[in-house]
Amino acid sequence: MDTQITLQNNSLQAEINLLGAELISLVGKAGKNILWSKQTDHWNRAAPNLFPIVGRLKDDSYTLNGKVYHLSRHGFARDREFEVIEQSEKAVRLRLVSDAQSLDLYPNSFVFDVCYSLTETGIMVSYETQNTGTETMYYSVGGHPAFYLEEGLENYYLEFDEAIQLEREELSGSYFSGETSYYGVSNHLNLGDELFENDAFVLKDPGFKSVSLKHQNGETLVQMSCENWTAIGFWTKKGAPFLCIEPWWGWADHADASGKLEEKAGIRKLNPGENERLSYSIENGAF
């Protein structure tokens, strides 16, 4: 069986790996892949999907109904094989269903679909989660796409669709400390290694619907849009030729977290039989 899916229209071609339902290539008419392509030892992923948690749990564990479970950073979906449910030339629906392996880590019955659909200017990514069990399901979900940078990080900036209060949630190690750093009110954030010395640059409850990654000469590399993200993360490694723009519905634990999943900050809830669809788009830029 093929392990990759190809989507194509008149403007774009996308390659998706069934392992993790991961988008690994997005190429426009110019023939350039705008995603990071894992070609060096900086980072061995391109655009993993995060489920059923985003970020790291305190001590990589949580408690649910009095029992302790262990779950690694960003959850297990990114390392699981997905099944093709529907496919056309321009769109695909990929599915992960709970099984004995997942239930050992996360005791909820679920159907988790990752859907990709090409438009004339980009790609829509949707997460559709259904609680197929008999208990309330607590979960988080998010994306982690990395975009290739031809030049050093300092040659780029982020532009938001409106001026916002840039108040960063500070991390202490892998957990949020409860402290924030204020960068003023602006629709513009210059990039540089100093922003990522303490790991990701995270904005909770972002007051914007889209963000563009731009070169200092004004050229737009990519624009990401979302109507209802509850947080967004920006991340890279020092000297690495990529920047991740991460749409999240949930985030890592706080340092003083109780460890109870139902009390986790930012957690989402689905009652038995309920489902939820969350989406973001990648567009414009070099396409």
Helices and strands as residue ranges (DSSP letters): E 4-8, E 13-17, E 22-27, E 49-50, G 58-60, E 61-64, E 67-70, G 77-79, E 83-87, E 91-97, H 100-105, E 110-118, E 122-131, E 137-139, E 141-143, E 146-148, G 153-155, E 156-172, E 175-190, G 193-196, E 201-204, E 210-215, E 220-225, E 231-235, E 242-249, G 261-263, E 268-270, E 275-283
